[in-house]
Amino acid sequence: MLVLGFAVKAIRLKYSQFMLSVTYFYREPRKTGVSIEGIFRLVKNCLISKVDIKEFYCDAQFSRFKNIIEAGKHASNINHITGDVNFLALGLRGSKVILTIHDLGHYDTLKKRGKLQHLIYKWFWFSLPLKYVTIVTVVSEFTKNKLIEYFQFPEDRIRLIYDPVKPVFECSPKDGLSECPRILMMGTGKHKNLIGLIEASKGKNVHLDIIGWPSEDELEKMKAYKISYCLYNKLSDEEVYTRYKACDIMFMASFYEGFGMPIIEAQSVGRPVITSNIGAMKEVAKDAAILVDPNKPEEISAAIDQLINNRVLYDRFVMLGYENIVPYKHEVIAQQYAEVYAEMAKI
């Protein structure tokens, strides 16, 4: 048995020598906002027999400078900064570096504020790190175009790879709408446009399931309009899936999104989506959702009425959604990352 054990280890060692070696660099571990980590956990699990993936997490107790130094100590042949910690590229100089950029929403927000804060963020988060990055992956054409426009990053070094939908969000057909149709909304930042949904729901027999923390003004307005609602937060993927199954319609008519994963998640479960006719949301949803102007509550209201009152239309968007999610399957996305790693190995 001992000899057999040594033989197995030897085979594994020999096999591993032919595998690509990649280190994932993450932001600090967190209980909420784990979308980035969840994405690459899926990719890692799919590539377990093809790529040897190690992981490095930033330490929240360290300064950014200290995290940069520590990241450099964990550099491997191929290094993948998974997002939100672009500055780690400064510690990986001289290595092969992939950087995933999920969106430029915070950059756009700071542009409208103080010049000094925006300048510091621009240089430390993008301009300097991009000098040490070999390839950038982006999750949408929308983000790709902004990256080129803002930083003149070469287009031939950008790869478009969508975010994958998690397998937990399985198809769960809905036989009939709820007596009081439930509309689900994910997130409550100002850019999410809860106020537009509230105005659109005024006077309707609908119930809002909101995952997030509405402002006092938004809560007061729902009470004044006598809109039925429930609030949820800090949900696990399984609990979010329960909310998708319970809802009749998914609302994501935001003013800005770098991608819009809830669109794909809802379509995967089998729920029609109302989303914005701009940016990444239009790109992700294509013609498989009802597209509205997020600045016009009357368009949102009309879309809700259409889905509630026309079962044929409702079912049509459900079927279009099923077709739309195919490119976002995690196996497909993992293979695309594997191809980027193979490309990097040849450089």
C-alpha positions in Angstrom: 0.0 0.0 0.0 2.9 2.3 0.8 4.5 1.7 -2.5 1.1 2.3 -4.3 0.7 5.6 -2.4 4.1 6.8 -3.6 3.3 5.8 -7.1 0.0 7.8 -7.1 1.8 10.8 -5.7 4.5 10.5 -8.4 1.8 10.3 -11.1 0.1 13.3 -9.7 3.3 15.3 -9.6 4.2 14.3 -13.2 0.7 15.2 -14.3 0.8 18.6 -12.5 4.0 19.5 -14.4 2.0 19.7 -17.6 -0.8 21.8 -16.1 -0.9 25.6 -16.2 -0.2 27.3 -12.9 -2.3 30.4 -12.1 -2.6 32.4 -8.9 -5.9 34.2 -8.2 -5.6 37.5 -6.3 -8.8 38.5 -4.4 -9.8 41.5 -2.3 -10.1 40.8 1.5 -12.6 38.1 2.5 -16.1 39.5 3.2 -19.5 38.2 4.3 -21.4 40.4 1.9 -20.6 41.4 -1.6 -18.9 38.1 -2.5 -20.0 38.1 -6.2 -16.4 38.3 -7.5 -15.2 35.4 -5.3 -18.3 33.4 -6.3 -17.6 33.8 -10.0 -14.0 32.6 -9.8 -14.8 29.8 -7.4 -17.0 28.5 -10.2 -14.3 28.9 -12.7 -11.7 27.2 -10.4 -14.0 24.2 -9.8 -14.6 23.8 -13.6 -10.8 23.9 -14.3 -9.6 21.7 -11.5 -8.2 19.1 -13.9 -6.8 21.6 -16.4 -5.3 24.4 -14.3 -3.4 24.4 -11.0 -5.0 27.4 -9.3 -3.7 28.9 -6.1 -5.4 31.8 -4.2 -4.2 35.0 -2.4 -6.6 37.2 -0.4 -5.8 40.8 0.6 -5.6 41.3 4.4 -8.0 44.0 5.6 -5.7 44.8 8.5 -2.8 45.6 6.1 -2.4 48.9 4.2 -2.7 48.8 0.5 1.1 49.1 0.2 1.6 46.1 2.5 -0.9 44.1 0.4 1.0 45.0 -2.7 4.2 43.7 -1.2 2.6 40.5 0.0 1.0 39.9 -3.4 4.4 40.1 -5.0 5.6 37.2 -2.7 2.8 35.0 -4.1 3.4 35.6 -7.8 3.4 32.6 -10.0 3.8 32.0 -13.8 0.4 33.5 -14.5 -1.3 35.9 -12.1 -5.0 36.8 -12.3 -6.3 39.8 -10.3 -10.0 38.9 -10.1 -11.3 42.5 -9.5 -11.6 45.4 -7.2 -7.9 45.3 -6.2 -6.3 46.5 -9.4 -3.5 48.1 -7.5 -2.0 44.7 -6.7 -0.6 44.7 -10.2 2.1 47.1 -8.8 3.5 44.2 -6.8 3.4 41.8 -9.8 5.7 43.8 -12.1 7.7 41.6 -14.4 5.1 38.8 -14.2 2.4 37.7 -16.5 -0.7 39.5 -15.2 -4.4 39.3 -16.1 -6.8 41.9 -14.7 -10.5 41.5 -14.7 -12.5 44.7 -14.7 -16.1 44.3 -13.8 -17.3 47.9 -14.2 -16.2 51.5 -14.1 -19.2 52.8 -12.1 -17.2 54.1 -9.2 -14.8 55.8 -11.5 -17.7 57.5 -13.3 -19.2 58.6 -9.9 -15.9 60.1 -8.7 -15.6 62.1 -12.0 -18.6 64.1 -10.9 -17.1 64.8 -7.4 -13.8 66.4 -6.3 -11.0 66.5 -8.8 -8.3 65.4 -6.3 -10.2 62.3 -5.2 -10.9 61.3 -8.8 -7.3 61.9 -9.8 -5.9 59.7 -7.0 -8.4 56.9 -7.8 -7.7 57.1 -11.5 -3.9 56.7 -11.1 -3.8 54.2 -8.3 -6.7 52.0 -9.5 -6.2 52.2 -13.3 -3.5 54.2 -14.9 -0.5 52.8 -13.0 -1.8 49.2 -12.6 -2.6 49.0 -16.3 1.0 49.6 -17.2 1.9 46.2 -15.6 -1.0 44.2 -17.0 -0.7 41.9 -20.0 -4.3 41.2 -20.7 -7.5 42.7 -19.3 -10.7 40.7 -19.3 -14.0 42.6 -19.1 -17.5 41.4 -18.5 -19.3 43.5 -21.1 -18.7 45.4 -24.3 -20.0 48.4 -22.3 -17.1 48.2 -19.9 -14.6 47.4 -22.7 -15.6 50.6 -24.6 -15.2 52.7 -21.4 -11.8 51.2 -20.7 -10.6 52.2 -24.2 -12.2 55.6 -24.0 -10.9 56.5 -20.5 -7.4 54.9 -20.5 -6.6 54.2 -24.2 -5.9 50.6 -23.3 -5.1 48.6 -26.5 -8.2 46.8 -27.8 -6.1 43.8 -28.9 -5.2 43.1 -25.2 -8.8 43.1 -24.0 -10.8 39.9 -23.9 -14.6 39.9 -23.3 -15.7 37.1 -20.9 -19.1 37.4 -19.4 -19.9 36.6 -15.8 -21.3 33.1 -15.3 -24.6 32.3 -13.8 -24.3 30.1 -10.7 -25.8 26.6 -11.0 -27.9 27.1 -7.9 -30.3 29.2 -9.9 -32.1 26.3 -11.6 -35.2 26.5 -13.7 -38.3 26.6 -11.6 -41.4 27.2 -13.9 -44.3 29.2 -12.5 -47.7 27.8 -13.3 -49.6 31.0 -12.6 -49.0 34.5 -11.3 -49.5 35.3 -7.7 -52.9 36.8 -6.7 -50.8 39.9 -5.9 -48.0 39.7 -8.4 -44.5 39.9 -6.7 -41.8 42.1 -8.3 -38.3 41.4 -7.1 -35.5 44.0 -7.0 -31.9 43.3 -6.1 -29.9 46.2 -4.6 -31.0 49.7 -3.4 -28.1 52.0 -4.3 -29.3 55.2 -6.0 -28.3 53.9 -9.4 -30.6 50.9 -8.9 -33.7 53.1 -9.4 -36.0 51.9 -6.7 -37.7 55.3 -6.8 -38.7 54.5 -10.5 -40.2 51.2 -9.4 -42.1 52.8 -6.6 -43.6 55.4 -8.9 -44.5 52.8 -11.4 -46.2 50.6 -8.8 -48.4 53.4 -7.4 -52.0 52.3 -7.5 -51.2 48.8 -8.7 -52.1 45.5 -7.0 -48.4 44.4 -6.7 -46.0 43.4 -4.0 -42.3 44.5 -4.0 -39.6 42.1 -2.6 -36.6 44.3 -2.1 -33.1 42.9 -1.3 -31.2 45.8 0.2 -31.6 48.8 2.4 -34.0 51.5 1.0 -33.5 55.1 2.1 -36.0 56.7 4.6 -37.4 58.7 1.7 -38.1 55.6 -0.3 -39.7 53.8 2.6 -41.9 56.8 3.4 -43.0 57.0 -0.3 -43.9 53.3 -0.3 -46.0 53.8 2.8 -47.6 56.9 1.4 -48.6 55.1 -1.8 -49.7 52.1 0.3 -47.5 49.7 -1.6 -47.0 46.2 -0.1 -43.4 45.3 0.3 -40.9 43.1 2.2 -37.2 43.8 2.8 -34.4 41.3 2.8 -30.6 41.5 3.2 -27.5 39.4 3.8 -29.0 36.5 1.9 -27.1 33.4 0.9 -27.3 32.2 -2.8 -29.9 29.6 -1.7 -32.0 32.3 0.0 -31.8 34.6 -3.1 -32.9 31.6 -5.2 -36.0 31.3 -3.0 -36.8 34.9 -3.7 -36.4 34.4 -7.4 -38.8 31.4 -7.2 -41.3 33.4 -5.2 -41.4 36.4 -7.6 -43.4 36.8 -10.7 -41.3 39.6 -12.3 -37.7 40.7 -12.0 -37.0 44.4 -12.1 -33.5 45.8 -12.9 -34.1 49.1 -14.7 -31.0 50.7 -13.2 -29.3 53.9 -14.3 -25.9 52.1 -14.5 -24.6 48.5 -14.3 -21.3 47.1 -15.3 -23.0 43.8 -16.1 -26.4 43.0 -14.5 -26.1 39.5 -13.2 -29.7 39.4 -11.7 -31.0 39.6 -15.3 -29.4 36.3 -16.1 -30.2 34.7 -12.8 -33.9 35.5 -13.1 -34.0 34.2 -16.7 -32.2 31.1 -15.6 -34.9 30.5 -12.9 -37.7 31.3 -15.5 -38.9 34.8 -14.7 -39.4 37.6 -17.1 -37.3 40.7 -16.7 -37.8 44.4 -17.0 -34.5 46.2 -17.5 -33.0 49.4 -18.9 -32.6 50.1 -22.6 -29.0 51.4 -22.0 -25.5 50.2 -21.3 -24.6 46.7 -20.2 -28.2 45.8 -19.3 -29.3 46.2 -22.9 -26.3 44.2 -24.0 -26.9 41.4 -21.5 -30.6 41.2 -21.9 -30.7 41.6 -25.7 -34.3 41.0 -26.9 -35.1 38.6 -24.1 -36.4 41.2 -21.7 -38.7 44.2 -21.7 -36.4 47.2 -22.2 -37.5 50.6 -20.7 -36.1 54.1 -20.2 -35.1 54.1 -16.5 -35.9 57.8 -16.3 -39.5 57.2 -17.2 -41.7 55.5 -14.5 -44.6 55.4 -17.0 -42.6 53.0 -19.2 -41.8 50.8 -16.2 -45.5 50.9 -15.3 -46.6 49.9 -18.8 -44.1 47.0 -18.8 -45.5 45.7 -15.5 -49.0 45.9 -16.8 -48.0 44.0 -20.0 -46.5 41.1 -18.1 -49.3 40.9 -15.6 -52.2 41.1 -18.1 -50.8 39.1 -21.0 -49.8 35.5 -20.2 -48.8 34.8 -23.8 -46.3 37.7 -23.6 -45.2 36.6 -20.1 -44.4 33.1 -21.4 -42.7 34.4 -24.5 -40.2 36.4 -22.4 -39.6 33.4 -20.2 -38.7 31.3 -23.2 -36.5 34.0 -24.7 -34.8 34.2 -21.3 -34.0 30.4 -21.3 -32.3 30.9 -24.8 -30.4 34.0 -23.6 -28.6 32.4 -20.7 -26.7 29.7 -22.7 -23.5 31.9 -23.2 -23.5 32.5 -19.5 -23.3 28.9 -18.3 -20.3 28.5 -15.9 -18.8 25.7 -18.0 -18.7 28.0 -21.0 -17.1 30.9 -19.1 -14.5 28.6 -17.4 -13.4 27.4 -20.8 -13.0 30.9 -22.1 -10.7 31.7 -19.1 -8.8 28.5 -19.7 -8.1 29.8 -23.3 -6.8 33.1 -21.9 -4.5 31.2 -19.5 -3.2 29.1 -22.4 -2.7 32.3 -24.4 -0.7 33.8 -21.6 1.5 30.8 -21.2 2.7 31.3 -24.8 3.7 34.9 -24.3 
